Amino acid sequence: MLPKLKISSFLLKRLEQVKQQCSGCLFGVFYAEGTLLLMGFNVESTIGQLNYEQIQHKFPAELDLCGLVKFGHCTDAEAHLSEILKDVDITDNPILLNCELGTLVGLKASFMMHGKLEQVPYEVLEAAEIYRDFCFTRLKCSWTIYTEDNPLAVRKEMHALRKTISGGSLAFNIAPTKVYITNGGAQGCGYAGAKKSINNDSIIKDISSSLQEAIHYQQEDKENAGEKKSKKLSAADIQLNAIFGALGCDFDILNIDVLRCKTRELSESDSSNKTMPSMSMCLRPAERKFSIPIDVESMAILSKSTKVGRLYDILIESICRALRLCEQSISEHLEESETKQLMAPRMYNFFPQEFGHFISCCYLDGLADDNSDMQDKRKRLHRHFGLSVTRPYFRRSNACIFRNDITTDTPLLNTHIGLKPSGVQDGKLYLVQGNYHYYHYLQQQMQDKGWGCAYRSLQTICSWFLLQGYTERPVPTHLEIQQYLVKIGDKQQNFKGSSQWIGSTEVGMCLQGFLNVDSKILHCASGGELSTIASDLAMHFQTQGTPIMIGGGVLAHTIIGIDYCVQSGQVKFLILDPHYTGEDDLHTIQAKGWCGWKGMDFWDKKSYYNLCMPQRPIMF
């Protein structure tokens, strides 16, 4: 019986972007008793070379090679399908998609059955359904290997490590529940005393419920212990806190703690809970070996209908995929680099918005992102995934930020999420693309009330470029901003350490100096005329997606979106107000309008306005 076929809406949009006649490999996940969901693909790097073996381990566990996609009138599709058949082990029926170049019209899907292609219908799975039905696991652990500085020795040691890990020496805990997963099965519950337990026949959705219960009862325990009382958690609050997510990602993410099943004393090389701070050389008789810390951060994708009894093998596979990426990264550098120097690998997980799933990369600690080898590596990745080289999808600073890694002293993120609609009749939303921090008065122990609003708007903009991977430079302080303006001769020496305000021109200068970012400066004669530039703002958010600093009189604000109806001309502006002086409480900030929709009456009709509109750099 042929599988039931579903295709991710994200994948379809990406297929439509391919304009070159070529072939590529498809990656999907099987679930729900014989349903295949296609989620990912990569295209041949050069004519006739699929290179899927280099890409497979970058996908989360359970997202596996399952077939071929053919773009245009590619004549070698069936030959390629036969080539990958030996490596498609999740189904006996590899799939072939036939796509026209640049369009989804006429898209055909066929399964290979008994040596022949049989066309089948498919169903499109929209983003909301994918987020509802699937989740990811994420775990972090570390080992140390001892190896000589040659590729063969590295492969041997990494193979031995994978073999040890696959031998049942690990156990897992679904944090923060009492659910434990071993190679003998699953057992436990959401919290001490819970009536419902988790076993092999439970499904991942049951674990989600246990997480909600665990967080809820942790909150109750704190209150019973006399800690500061907080308002009773709603179901939405419990869900948000229980299943940690990631910025720019709407999937639930299950965090997994890795445990060692200790039956004997461990040697240093066996340790899985101690991260070596650096690499060192360890001399042994007749050997010249180095110790290399192997830090793993691995992921798997799960249907929420998956039986918990399968989870152990899936988590082991996710670790092994990450270890293969580490091995590949170290070996390639030893083979290709002139220095032949061993370097410690480190894992990074990325969530490109166009993909709808995670991609894992392993980079060596000693190679900076601007290193030529690193640039070549990212160029190959862009080619593999059919991406342009105008945006930094896979730079380290663009790695996904997981919510449970965010510290409490970090400014609020994406404060517009959850706002009520603006009320513009038949309006269309044009919003900031990506993540940003909300900077406002009195943060970081800075007494800038009354003069620092433009500084705060600049900091918000800089945080956007940092979080989107365009820079690794920290958000500048008020003093750093003032020092730079003095350095370039825009201000006098007494400007440093002063309480003098700045405007949109200075903001543009600082973006150029700190981040090498160009800006457009748009002028508006009065606040009453801002509606006339609504189409310019809409185009900016469509093409650039960066926050906009607007200054008028002695006030500065940050525009992070508009709601605009072309027919009526009605427009409302999504404003991030840097003049807020309270605690970083999202409810207060949204309810009191410090982040909210503003109409034309918000602007001073007597003031002249300048808008600093940062442009995305072209980089990869």
N, C-alpha and C positions, 0 to 999 in steps of 0.2 A: 504493500500500500504506500502510495506516494505521500510525502509530508504535506501538511497544509502550509502555504507560503504567505508570510507577511513581510512588508518592507518598511523600514523606518522612513518617516517623512524627511528626516535629516539627510539620509542617504540619497533619496530621490533628488533633493535640491542640489546635492554635490555632483551627482551623475549628470545633471543638466548643465553643469558648468564646464564639462570636458568638451573641448573643441578639436581635439587631435585624434586622428584615427589610430587606435591602439587597443591592446587588451589589458586586462587587470584582474586581480584576484578578489573574491568576495569573502567576507567574514561574517558569520552569523552565530546565533545561539539557539539551541534546541530546547524546547520547554513544552509543558502542558500536553504530554502524550502525543508527540509527533507534529509539533508546530515549529517551523523554522522562521526566525526573525532575522532578516538581513539588516546589518547595522553599519558595516564598514567595508572599505575597499582600498586597494592601492593599484596604481598603474605601473606598467613596465617602465623601468628606469631608462633602458635603451631598447631599440627595436628587437623584439624576440626574447628579451630577458625579463622574466616576471619578478625574480628576486623575492618571492614571498617568504622564503625561509628567514631572511633578514628582518622581516616585518612582523611575523607571527607573534613573537615574544613581547612586542610593544603593546599588543592588545591585552585587556584584562583577561584572566582565566575565564573559561567558558565561552569566550568569543573566538571562534575557531574558523580556520580555512574550510570553506564549504563549496566553492565553485569559481566560476569565471564570468567576467563581464566583457563584452565585446562592443567597442565604440566604432560606429561607421561600418564600412564594408571591409572589415578585417578578415583576411582569408585564412589565418592560421589559428582561428578560435578552437576548432575541434582538436587540433594537434596540441594546443596548450591545455585543453581540458583533459586529454589523455595523459599529458605530462604531470599534472597535479593530482590525478586520480589516486596515485599511490600514497599521497600525503593527506588526502581527505579521509579522516578516520572517524568523524562524528556522524557520517551518513553513508549509506550504500548508493545514494542517489545524488551525485554532485549536480549543482544547478548552473545553468547558463543564462545570463541576461543579454539580450540584444538591444542596444541603444543607438539611436541616431545621434549625430553630433549636435550638441547644443539644444536638444529638445527631448521631452519625455513622450512626445507623440509617437505611437507605434512601438512603445516599449514591450518586449516579449520576454516571458520567462519560461524556461524549459528545464525539466529534470531528466537526467540520464537514467534510463531504465532498460536493463538487459541489452546494453550497448547502443540504445537508440534514444534520441532526444524526444521527449513528450511535452508539448506545450501545456502550461497550467495557468489558471487565474491566480491573481494575488490581491491581497488586501493591504491598504496603506494604514500603518499604525502612526497616529498623530502623537506629537510631543507629550500632551497631557496624559495620554494612555500609557506611553512608555514610562513616564515618571511614576504613574500609579502602579504599574504591574511589575516593575523591576527596581532593584536597588544594587548598591555596590558594597563590597567589603574592603576594608583597608587595614593593613597590619604593618607594624614596623619591628624589625629585629636586626641583630648584628652577629657576625662571626669574625674570626680571624683565621686566615690561611697562611701557611708558610711555604714559600715557593722560590724557585730560582727565577732569574729575570729573562725567561724566554717563553714564547707562546706555548710550546708543548708542555712545559712544566706547569704553567698556569691552567691549561685545559685539564691536565691530570688532577690537580688539586681541587679544581672546581667540580669536576665529575665526582670525586670522592665525597665532597661536601654534599652534593645533591643526593647521592646514594644514602648518606647518613640521615639526611633530613627525611627522605622517603621511607626510611626503615622504622618509623613509628616512634621516634624519640621526642616528638613534640606534642604538646596539647595546647588547646586554645580556650580562651574565655571571652564571651561576648560582653564587652564592657558597656555599662557597669552592672550587669546582671550576675546571677549565680549560675548561669548556664555555661557548662564546660563541654568541650568537644575533644574527644580522643579518637585514636584509631579503632577503639572498641565501640564507639558510638557516642551519643549525646545524652546528657542528663543535667538536671538542675531546674531552676525556676527564676522568675524575674527578681525576686527579693526573698529574704528570709521569712518563712511563714506563708508564702504564697500558696494558694490552693491548687492552681493549675501548674503542672510540671511540663518540661520540654523533653521529648524523647526522639528517637530516630524517625518515628512516623509523623511527628509534627512538621509543619511547613514554615518557611522563612517568615511568612506573615505572622505566625504565632510568636516568633522572636521579637518582631516589631512591637507587638502588644506587651510582651514581657519588659521590653525597654521602657515603654511608657509607664508601666506599673513601677518599675525600679526607680525612675526619676521622681515619680509622684511620692513614693514612700520615703525616698531620701529627703525630700522637701519637708515631709511631715516629721521625720526624725529630728531635723534641725530645729523646727519650731518647738517640738516637745522638749528639746534639750535647752530651751531658753534663748536660742539665738534670735537675732532680729527677725521679727515677724514680717512676712510679706503677704501680699494679697493671694487668695487661693488661686491655684493654677487652673486655667481653663483647659479644655481638651486640646485647643490649638497650641497653648503654651507648652503643655506636656509633650505634644508631638514635636514641636520645634526643639525643645531641650533634649528629648530622649534620643532621637535619631539624628546625629550630627550630620550636617551637610557641608557644602563647600561654596565659596563665593562664585556666583555666576552659574551655579549648578542646582537644578531642582530635584535631583535624585536624593533619596534617603541613603545614608552611608553608615554601615555598621562597622564600628571600630572594634578591632580584635586584638586582645592581648595574647602574646605568645609565651607559652610556658614550656619549661624543660622537664620531661619525665625523669627525675633523678633516681637512678638505682645504684649509682657508684659515685666516687669522687671524680670531679671533672678536672681535666687539665685546662690550661689557659686557652688552648686552641679550640676546646669544646664550648667555651662560654658563649651563650647566646643572649646574655643580658648586660654585657659590658661592652661599650663602644670604645675601641682604641682611639685615642686622640690623634695619633699620627702614625705614619709608616716608619718602620725601623728595620735595620739589618740584624739578623740573628745568625751568628756564626756557629756551625756545628761541624763535627769532624768530617773532613773531606767535602764539605758543602759550603756554598755561599748562598744562604737563603734569606729572604726578606719576609717580614710579617706584614700582611696587608689587611687592614680592617675592611670588612665587607658589610656595608650598611644597606639594608633592604627595606624598601617601602613598596609593598606589592598590593595589587588590587584584583578583584574578581567581580564579574557581573552575575547577578542571580535573579531569576524569576521568583517572585514572592510565593509562587506555588511549589517551589523546589522543596523536596523532602530534606529535613535537617540531617538525616542519615548520610546524605551525599556531601555534606559541608566539609568534612575533614579532608577528603581527597581534593576538593576544589581549592581549599586553602593551601595545601601542600603544593598543588600545581601552580598556584599564583606565586609562591616563593621561588619555585624552580624556574619559572619564566624570568623573574627578576634576576636570579643568579646567572642565567644564560646571557642576559643583557650585560651584566657585569663582566662576565668572561669575555664576551664579544668585544666590549669596549677596551679592556686591558690588552687582549691579544692583538686587536687591530693596531693599537698604538705601538706595541712592540714590533709589529711587522712593518709598519709604514713610517714610523718616526726615525729620524737620523740618530737621535739621542739614545733610543732603546731603553728609556728610563721607566721603571715601574712607578705607577701612580695609583692612589687609592680611588676606587669608583664611588659614585654617589647617585642615588636614584632621585628622579624628579617625575612627578605626575602632572600632566597637562590636560586641560579640558577645553579644547577649541570649541567655540559656540556652534560652529557649522557641523561638528561631528556628532554631537549627542552622546558621546561616550569618551572615556579617558584614554589617553595615550601615555605610555611610560617610556622614559629615556634614561640612559645611564651616561653620565659625563665624568671625566676624570678631574679630581680636585686641582691638579696643577695646570690645567688648561683653561684660560679665561675665554669668555664668549667671543671676544674679538680675535682670538687666535685663528690663524688661517685653517688649521685642521678642523677646528670647531665650526668655522663658517662652511667649509666643504661638507661637513657632516649634516649640518642643518639644510644646506642646499639640496642634498640627496633626499632628505626627509620631505622637503617641499615638493620635489619632483615625484616622489613615491605617492604622495597623497593628493597630487593635482592642485597644489596651493601656489598662489603667487608669492613672489619674494618681496612683497611690499609691506608685510606685517610680521612682527617677531613672535610667531606662534610658539617656538620651541627654545627661546632663550631662558636661562635659569630664572630670571626675575619674573617671567611670565608663568612659572609653575603655579598650579592651583593652590589656593589658600584654603585650608580646611578650618571650619568654624571652631573646632575644639582646640586648635593651635593658636587662636587669637587671644592675646593677653588683655587683661581688663583695662590697662592704661592706654590701649590703642583707641583713637577716635572712632566714632560710630561709622559704620559702612552703609552706603546706599540707603540713606534715610528716606528716600522717596518711595521705597517699596511699601505697599500697603495703603497708600493714600487713596482717598475717595476720588472718583472722576471729577474733572474740572467743571463739567456742566456746559461745555461748549456744544451747541447743537450741530450735529453732523460733522464734528471736528475730527481731525486725524492727529494722532500723537507722533511727535518727533522728539525722541529722548536721548540722553547721554548713553553711549554704548560702552558697557563695561562697568568696572567698579571704581569707587572713589571713597575717600574719607571726608567726613564733615568737620572742617576746622572753623572755630568761632572764638570770640573773645574769651580771655582769661584761661585758656588751656595752657598746658605745659608751664604752669606757674608764671605766665607772662601777663603783666598788668597793662593790657593794650586797649582797654575800654575807652572808646571815644576817638581812637586814631588808627587802630590796627585792622580795620575791616578789609582793605585791599590786600594787606599782607596775608590775611586768612583766606581770601579768595585765591590768591596765588598758591598758597599751601594746598588747598583743595585740588587745584589744577595739577600741581606737581605730584600729588598722591595718585591722580588718575594715570599719569605717565609711568609712575613706578609700578602700579598694580597691573598695568597692561603690558609690562615687560619692555618698555622703551628705554628704561634706564635702571641702573642699580643705585643711583645716587639718592641718599636719604632726603626727605622733605626739608628744605632749608628753614632755618630759624629766622626770626626778625633781624637779629644782629648780622647774620650771614647775608641777608638781602641788602641791608644797609651798607655793609662792607663792600659788596660787589658794586653797588651804584656809585660809591665813592671811588672805587678802583678804576672804573671806566670813565670817570670824570663827569658823571651826570650830577653828582651832589658834592657839596663841600665837606671837609673833614668833620665839622661839628654835627653832621647828619648821623654819624655812627653813635649809637646808644641814645638817640633822641626819640621823641614821640611825634615826629613829623609823619604825615600821611603820604602815601604814594597814589598814583593813578594808573590808568590802563596802559599808558606808554611805558612807565617803569615796569609794570608787570610783563609786558612784551619783551623788554630788554633783559629782564631776569630769566625768562624762559629760554631766550636765545643763549644767554651766558651759562646758565646752569645745565640745560638739557639739550642745547643745540636745536631748539624748536622754534620755527618761524611762526609768526602770528599775523593775522589780518586785523587791521584796526578799522572799525566801522563807526561812522559818525552819525549822530541823529540830533537835529536842531533843538528838539524838546521832547519831554516825556510823552506829550500828546501825540507825537508822530511815530512812536515805536511800532505801532501796528503796521506801518508802511514797510517795515523791514522784516515782517513775519516770514515772507517767502525766502529771504536770505538766511534766516535762522533755521528754517525747515531744511534747506539745502545743506547747511552746515552740519546739523545733527545727522542727516542721512549719509553724508560723505566723510565727515571727520569724526563726529561723535564725541568730541571733547567738551568739557564744561567751558562756559563763557564767563569772563569777568566783565561786568558792566559798572561804570562809574559815572555818577552825575552829582554835581555840587560837591559835598564833602562825604557822600555815602557811596559805598561799593557793595555790590551783591554778586552772587553767582547764579547764572541761568543754566539749568540742567535739562531743560526741555520746554517745548511749547505744545499747546493743543490748538490747532488752526483749521478753520473752515474756509477754503478758498472761495466758495460761492458767496458767503455772507461777509467775509473779511473779519469775522469775530475771532479773537485770539486770547488765550490766557498763557501766562508764563509760569513755568515751574521754577520757583526761587528757593535757593539755599541761602539763608540769611546769616551772615557772619557776625551780626550784632548780638546774637544770643549769649547770655552770660550764666545760664544755669548748668545743672548737672547734665551729663549725657544720657538723658532719659528719652527714649524714642517716642513714648506716648505723649509726653509733654511737648516735645519738639513738633510733632505732627498736629496735635490738638490745638496748640497755640499759634500755628501758622509759621513757625520759624523755618519749616520746610513745607511748602505748600503752593497751591495755585493762586496766582495773583492776576487781577484784571488790569485794564488800562488805568483805572483810578489809583493804582499803586504808585505810578510814576509821577514825578513832579513836572507839571506842565511848563514851569518857568526855567527848568534846568536843562542844560546842554549835556548830552550823554555820549560817551565813548565806549565802544565794546571791543574787548581784546579777545579774538577768536583763534585759539591755538590750532595749528595744522599738524596732522600726523606726519612724522618723518617717514621716509621710505627706508625701511631696514628689515632685516630678517634675523 
